[in-house]
Amino acid sequence: MAISVGGLASGLDTESIISQLMEIEQRPITLLQQDEAFYQAKISAFGTLKATLSSFQSAVSALTDSGSFVSFSATSSNSSVVGVSASDEASPGNYQVTVTSLAQAQQVRSASFAGNDQVVGTGTLTLQVGAGAVVDIEIDSGHQTLAGIASSINEADVDVTAGVVHDGSGNYYLTLSSQETGSENTITLTIDDADLNNDDASGLSSLYSDPVSHAVTETQEAGNAQLTVNGIAIERSSNIIDDLIDGVTLTVNQEDPGNPFTIKVAKNSSSATSKVQAFVDQYNTLAGVLGQFQEYNTETGESGTLQGDATTRQIQSRMRSLLYTQVDGVAKEVNGLSRLGVEVDRKGKLSLDASMLTSALEENQDDVVKFFSQEEFGNNGLAKRFDNLLDNYLNSSTGLIANKENGFRASIDNIADQIERVTLRIEKREEVLRSQFATLELLLSNFQTTSGALSQQLENLTNLTNAIYGKK
């Protein structure tokens, strides 16, 4: 507990004196705190730089994938009949197509009933779609109405959707629709009636339109999609066809037998162009951050947080030098960013002429891909070189930035230790000062008490002397 020192004896403002002395003692801590703030600012700046480098590396990595340059687009001259899409496995080409018929799923209905709540009967329904699994569905007394039977079918694991349809004339039908299109995906229904007679019009077997032949009425025939492609007749069980033209998926929407149309598959450079544009944009952002941290304002004398930092200068220098990379074995016409529409201005900012890049991709796609993404010892493509360089800076354990940050943190830890030691020394110094001032006050107080007693004795002696000599 700190000693409170008054100045009653000395008349001094001892608390103020001690406070001023402590302010002097605090100056080393203030300087250490300024050093700590300096290193914290460095860490924050490198954190921003690291995030910017990571964003740039993401743009670079997209260009290291050779597949990102090879893309195709597919168009249909009559998309209302057939829609198309293309993958990277497609090949350029034109295809004349006619759609004769759509693939469709079979639909059947039962005999008619007076209502959806009419009791039909109990037993077992067995359903199969095409060559799929055979599924037995138990119809108990709680589900023996038309609606209950439909519900039981829909709850079963079978590729059939059931419903109840009213024709408006008092007739209700159980309808079954296959969930799979194609002529082979027909519905097979077998009824095992609880009344042990599967051939009559009572009980569960009354669902049959013709109990004797165990038949239901087909309302829509199962059918395949039928197309003609470049004069070749094609059939598929689905309206989504992905095995007809390599890398192209067709979605058949409607039939239009007498009107052929064209599907065109062509190279699409927009994906590659957007990736190069992202590279340009992220590089410019990085260049801006590096410039901001390294700038020096001659008017104000203020420096950027990383002004003079060797690592930052190295990053800036090596990034700029890579912009002028050429790759051995790449055609001269596309061997360099400037030949691909990427220009560097006097301030080091990049710009992209998209039309120039598009022309290069159309005329010499393979070499453009090699220029960016080739992976060959001693002769990597531009993006690979950038990617490797960025790894040297960004690796969380061995990267140069991580090493810099660790060094700054070590300095901060050292400063914290120094502050702690100085603080302890100051606290002890304050205790000593307070003790010394307290002792001083006590001595002065004792002196004042002694002085007062002596003064009183002298006064008494004087009075006595005066009294004696006054009597003479």
Order of alpha helices (4+ residues) and beta strands (2+ residues): alpha-beta-beta-beta-beta-beta-beta-alpha-beta-beta-beta-beta-beta-beta-beta-beta-beta-alpha-alpha-beta-beta-alpha-alpha-alpha
